[in-house]
């Protein structure tokens, strides 16, 4: 996957993991335990790791190299990363 440059405004389409608890009979597993959910995240591409990216929702006014509000998304969960204007 080719990613935009760091500090780019991005829209990330990704699949989130869903968890559930409790006993469920095998024949009801598909009905009572839901699969992963699609998600969309908007922000600044603030870090690229070996197997994940970090998107931050706020860019510092006084220091453009500082961010706040971060989400780490594993590359394996990402469907698309689009650059925003």
DALIN-V39566 format. One record per pair of residues at least 24 apart in sequence whose C-alpha atoms are under 10 Angstrom apart, sorted by sequence separation. I is the first residue (numbers start at 0). J is the second residue. D is the distance in whole Angstrom. If there is no record, write none. Layout:
I|J|D / I|J|D
//
This chain:
13|37|6 / 14|38|6 / 15|39|10 / 45|69|9 / 47|71|9 / 48|72|10 / 49|73|9 / 50|74|5 / 51|75|8 / 12|37|7 / 13|38|5 / 14|39|9 / 44|69|10 / 45|70|10 / 46|71|9 / 47|72|10 / 48|73|9 / 49|74|9 / 50|75|8 / 51|76|9 / 52|77|9 / 12|38|6 / 13|39|6 / 42|68|9 / 43|69|9 / 45|71|10 / 48|74|9 / 51|77|9 / 11|38|8 / 12|39|5 / 13|40|8 / 42|69|9 / 47|74|10 / 11|39|6 / 12|40|7 / 42|70|10 / 10|39|7 / 11|40|5 / 12|41|9 / 10|40|6 / 11|41|6 / 40|70|9 / 9|40|8 / 10|41|5 / 11|42|9 / 9|41|6 / 10|42|7 / 40|72|10 / 8|41|7 / 9|42|6 / 10|43|9 / 11|44|9 / 8|42|6 / 9|43|6 / 10|44|9 / 7|42|8 / 8|43|5 / 9|44|6 / 6|42|9 / 7|43|5 / 8|44|6 / 44|80|10 / 6|43|5 / 7|44|6 / 8|45|9 / 5|43|8 / 6|44|5 / 7|45|8 / 38|76|10 / 39|77|10 / 44|82|9 / 5|44|5 / 6|45|6 / 37|76|10 / 38|77|9 / 41|80|10 / 43|82|9 / 4|44|8 / 5|45|6 / 6|46|8 / 37|77|10 / 38|78|10 / 39|79|10 / 40|80|10 / 41|81|10 / 42|82|10 / 43|83|9 / 3|44|8 / 4|45|9 / 5|46|7 / 11|52|10 / 35|76|10 / 37|78|9 / 39|80|10 / 41|82|10 / 42|83|9 / 2|44|9 / 4|46|10 / 5|47|8 / 41|83|9 / 4|47|9 / 11|54|9 / 10|54|9 / 2|47|9 / 9|54|8 / 8|54|9 / 9|55|10 / 7|54|10 / 8|55|9 / 5|53|10 / 6|54|9 / 8|56|9 / 5|54|10 / 6|55|9 / 2|52|9 / 6|58|9 / 6|63|9 / 15|72|9 / 6|64|8 / 14|72|9 / 15|73|10 / 13|72|8 / 14|73|10 / 6|66|10 / 13|73|9 / 16|76|9 / 11|72|9 / 13|74|9 / 14|75|9 / 15|76|7 / 13|75|9 / 14|76|5 / 15|77|9 / 13|76|5 / 14|77|6 / 12|76|9 / 13|77|4 / 14|78|7 / 12|77|6 / 13|78|5 / 11|77|7 / 12|78|5 / 13|79|7 / 11|78|8 / 12|79|5 / 13|80|9 / 11|79|6 / 12|80|6 / 10|79|8 / 11|80|5 / 12|81|8 / 10|80|6 / 11|81|6 / 9|80|7 / 10|81|5 / 11|82|9 / 9|81|6 / 10|82|6 / 8|81|9 / 9|82|5 / 10|83|7 / 0|74|9 / 7|81|10 / 8|82|6 / 9|83|5 / 7|82|7 / 8|83|5 / 9|84|9 / 7|83|8 / 8|84|7 / 0|77|9 / 2|79|9 / 3|80|8 / 7|84|9 / 0|78|9 / 1|79|10 / 2|80|7 / 3|81|8 / 4|82|9 / 0|79|8 / 1|80|9 / 2|81|8 / 3|82|7 / 0|80|9 / 2|82|9 / 3|83|10
//
